[in-house]
């Protein structure tokens, strides 16, 4: 079948971080993929991006916080025989976290993220998720 053999023609990814001061940083990434079927003219383009604002040593040395916003990997165009999704909407991702340094070997990071238009469909409800990460350092 045509869908079994896909050739990725282009893939481009980039990340950057600008440290405004010893405690404040702005980060960003962007990604872009063009995939085409070998046996037809069908092709599709995907892209993603994210920007974040991060603060080190917030309220106490070793504690970090951040907020990020962007677009998860999303199919944004098609050509040839490829089909575009009905009811298409651009998905977005909003995330916030705060890392508590308990001691030199343990930190706890509560956070939350919200997905708008999950799976790129405007009829999917916005989803919020709470997360809790524990990091052990040895």
C-alpha positions as CSV (number, residue, x, y, z in Angstrom):
1,X,0.0,0.0,0.0
2,X,1.0,3.6,-0.6
3,X,0.9,4.5,3.1
4,X,3.5,1.8,3.9
5,X,6.4,3.6,2.3
6,X,6.9,7.2,3.3
7,X,10.0,9.2,2.5
8,X,10.8,12.2,4.7
9,X,12.0,14.9,2.4
10,X,12.8,17.7,4.9
11,X,13.2,17.9,8.6
12,X,14.4,21.0,10.4
13,X,14.6,21.6,14.2
14,X,16.0,24.4,16.2
15,X,16.3,25.5,19.8
16,X,17.6,28.6,21.5
17,X,18.0,29.9,25.0
18,X,18.7,33.5,25.9
19,X,19.9,34.0,29.5
20,X,18.9,37.6,30.2
21,X,20.5,37.5,33.6
22,X,21.9,34.8,35.9
23,X,18.4,34.1,37.1
24,X,16.1,34.8,34.0
25,X,16.1,32.9,30.7
26,X,13.9,32.8,27.7
27,X,13.8,29.6,25.6
28,X,12.3,28.6,22.3
29,X,12.2,25.7,19.9
30,X,10.7,25.2,16.4
31,X,10.3,22.1,14.3
32,X,9.2,21.5,10.7
33,X,8.7,18.3,8.7
34,X,7.6,17.6,5.1
35,X,6.8,14.0,4.5
36,X,5.9,12.5,1.1
37,X,4.7,9.1,-0.1
38,X,7.2,7.5,-2.5
39,X,4.5,6.1,-4.7
40,X,2.3,9.1,-5.2
41,X,2.2,12.9,-5.2
42,X,0.7,12.9,-1.6
43,X,2.6,15.0,0.9
44,X,2.0,16.6,4.2
45,X,3.6,19.3,6.3
46,X,3.9,19.3,10.1
47,X,5.2,22.0,12.4
48,X,5.6,22.8,16.1
49,X,6.9,25.6,18.3
50,X,7.2,26.6,22.0
51,X,8.5,29.6,23.9
52,X,9.2,29.6,27.6
53,X,10.1,32.0,30.4
54,X,12.2,30.5,33.2
55,X,13.4,31.9,36.6
56,X,16.2,30.3,38.7
57,X,16.5,30.6,42.4
58,X,13.0,31.9,42.8
59,X,12.2,32.6,46.5
60,X,15.1,30.2,47.6
61,X,18.4,29.1,46.1
62,X,17.8,26.0,43.9
63,X,14.1,26.6,43.3
64,X,13.1,27.2,39.7
65,X,9.9,28.2,38.0
66,X,8.7,28.5,34.4
67,X,5.8,29.1,32.1
68,X,5.7,27.8,28.5
69,X,3.3,28.3,25.6
70,X,3.3,26.8,22.1
71,X,1.9,24.5,19.5
72,X,2.5,20.7,19.7
73,X,3.4,18.9,16.5
74,X,0.5,19.6,14.1
75,X,-0.3,18.7,10.6
76,X,-0.9,22.0,8.8
77,X,-1.0,21.4,5.1
78,X,-1.4,18.6,2.5
79,X,-1.0,18.2,-1.2
80,X,-1.6,15.6,-3.9
81,X,-3.7,12.6,-2.7
82,X,-3.2,13.3,1.0
83,X,-6.4,14.0,3.0
84,X,-6.8,16.9,5.5
85,X,-8.6,16.3,8.7
86,X,-12.2,17.5,9.0
87,X,-13.0,20.1,11.7
88,X,-9.3,21.1,11.9
89,X,-8.1,23.5,14.6
90,X,-4.6,24.5,15.7
91,X,-3.7,22.8,19.0
92,X,-2.0,24.8,21.7
93,X,-0.1,23.9,24.9
94,X,0.2,26.0,28.0
95,X,2.4,24.8,30.9
96,X,3.6,26.1,34.3
97,X,5.9,24.5,36.9
98,X,7.7,25.3,40.1
99,X,10.7,23.1,41.3
100,X,11.2,23.0,45.1
101,X,14.7,21.9,46.1
102,X,14.2,19.9,49.3
103,X,17.9,19.1,49.8
104,X,21.0,18.4,47.6
105,X,19.5,15.0,46.6
106,X,15.8,15.6,46.3
107,X,13.6,18.1,44.4
108,X,9.8,18.1,43.9
109,X,8.2,19.8,40.9
110,X,4.5,20.3,40.8
111,X,3.1,21.6,37.5
112,X,0.1,21.8,35.2
113,X,-0.5,22.0,31.5
114,X,-3.5,22.7,29.4
115,X,-4.1,21.5,25.9
116,X,-6.4,23.6,23.7
117,X,-7.9,21.8,20.6
118,X,-6.4,18.4,21.5
119,X,-5.4,16.3,18.5
120,X,-6.0,19.4,16.3
121,X,-9.8,19.1,16.3
122,X,-12.0,22.0,17.3
123,X,-14.7,19.7,18.8
124,X,-12.3,18.2,21.4
125,X,-12.7,19.8,24.8
126,X,-9.8,21.7,26.4
127,X,-7.9,19.3,28.7
128,X,-6.0,20.3,31.9
129,X,-3.5,17.9,33.6
130,X,-1.7,18.3,36.9
131,X,1.7,16.7,37.2
132,X,4.1,15.9,40.1
133,X,7.7,15.0,39.4
134,X,10.2,13.9,42.0
135,X,13.9,14.0,41.1
136,X,16.5,12.1,43.1
137,X,20.2,13.2,42.5
138,X,23.1,11.1,43.5
